[in-house]
């Protein structure tokens, strides 16, 4: 199995096991905003703890055992029949060290499970340590929309650093 295929398999398993979208473990606030504050995952996901959350009581821990965080994955057609102009992925992160570095990622995949567009941005301890900071990433959706295409948002932890995440939000704009 090639390294790329293995990475895709690992990503699929990671997202499948820790996934949330507009039901179950998430709260849908409006037609085009999906939130996960991790409150409903406490006791069901061993990476969700209580304590130093940005809001509420619970937060998600990304650590050396996690390469791909829990995330958002949904087909455009399941979100709405509308075509959106962009997607914005945001979250609050707490970085315990200046050496911490992870990537915030938005991907669009076609119905044949091929990536069409991948956008990532490094999040590092340069933002400050031991304080909650909001980070975000936006992807224009021109020429990417298809009702069977998936949009995926997650953190990629290639260096297996530790950080904490709260109030994970995915928002679609017309």
N, C-alpha and C positions, 0 to 999 in steps of 0.2 A: 504494500500500500504506500503510495507516495506521501511525502510530507504534507502537501497541499490537501490531499484527500483525507489524511488523518486529521489535519486541523479542522476541516469542514465537519468531519464526524464528531470530533470533540466539541466543537461549537454547537452542533445540533443537539448533542446529549446534554451539554451544560444548559443551553437555553430551554430545552424540553423539561429538564428536571426542576429548574428554578424559575420557570416562566410565569409571567403574569400578563394579563391583557385586560380586556374590559369585562371582567367577571371573576368570580372566585376570589383571588387575592388582591384585587385592585378595586379602586373606587372610580367610577366614571362620573366626573363632575359635569360635563356637558358633552355635546355631540363630538367635539373634536379635541378634548383634553382627557388624557389618561394619567392617573396618579397612582403611586404606590408609596405609602408612608411606612410600610412594613409592620404596622400594628396587627393586622390579621394573620401574619405569618409567624408570630411568636408562638413557640411550641410545636410548629410544624416544619420549620427550617432551622437547622442547628447553627446557621450563620446569622440569625436574627436574635439580637440581645436587647435587654432593657437597660436603661441608664442614661448615658450621655447623648441621647438623641437630639437632633436639631429641633424637632417638634414632636409632640406626643411623648411616648415612652420608649419606642422601639427604633432600632436602626439596623442596618445590614453591614456585616463585616466581610471585607475582602482581605484575604491573607495568602500565605504561601501555598495553600492547598487549592486556590482558585485561580485559574487562568482566564476564564470568562465569567463575569458576574451574572447574577440573575438579570433578566432583561425584559424587553418588550418585543414581541413579534406578532404581527397581524397582517393579514391580507388587506390591501386597500379596499377591496369590495366589501369586506366585513366591517370596515370602519364607517364608510358612508358611500353613497353613490356619487358624491361630489368629487370633483378633481381639485386637489389642493395644490397651492403654489409652493409651499415649503413645509418642512417638518422641523420642529425645535425640540431638542432633547436637553433637559436640564436636571440638575440634582444638587443637593448640598453635600459636600465632602469635608471630612476632617482628616487631615494628613498628620501622622504622628512624627514625621521626620522630614528634614530637608531633602534627604536622599530618595524619598518616595516619588515614584513616577509610574503612572498608568495612562492608558489611552482611552478617551471617550470616543465611542464609535457609533456611526449611523450607517446602515447598509440598506440597499434595495436589491432584492433578489427576484428573478423572473420565475414563472411557473415551473420551469424545468430545473429549478434549484441551482441557478447560476447567478453569481453576483453581477449586477448591472453597474452599480455605483457603490463605492466605499469611501467614506469620509471619516477621518480620525483626527483627533487633536490631543496632544500630550497634556496631562494634568500633573503638575509636579509640586514638590514642597516649596518651590519658589513663591507660591501663593500665600505662604504663611503656614505655620505649624500649630497644632493643637487648638484650632479655632474652625468653626464651621464656615465654609465659603461656598457661595453658589457658583457653579460652573455650567456652561451651556455650549451647545453646538447646533448649528442650523444647516440644513441641506435643502437647496432649491430642488423642486420636484419636476421641473420642466422635462418632458420626454421620458420620465421615469414611471409615470402612472400607468397602471394596468390593473384591472380588478383582481387578477390572480397573482399579482406581484406582492411580495412581502416587504414590509419595512421592519427593520431590526435595530434596536438601540441597546447598548450595553457598555460595560467597561472591560477593556482587554488588559490583563495584568501579566504581561510577558515577563516582567522581572520578579514576579511573585512577591510584591511588596504588600504591606498592611496599610489599609485605610478603611474609613468608615463612611457609609453612604446613607442619606435619608432624603425623603421627599423627592423621589425619582418621578419625573414628569415628562410626558411626550405630548406635544401639542401640534395640531395641524392648522395651517392658515390658508384661507381661500385666496 
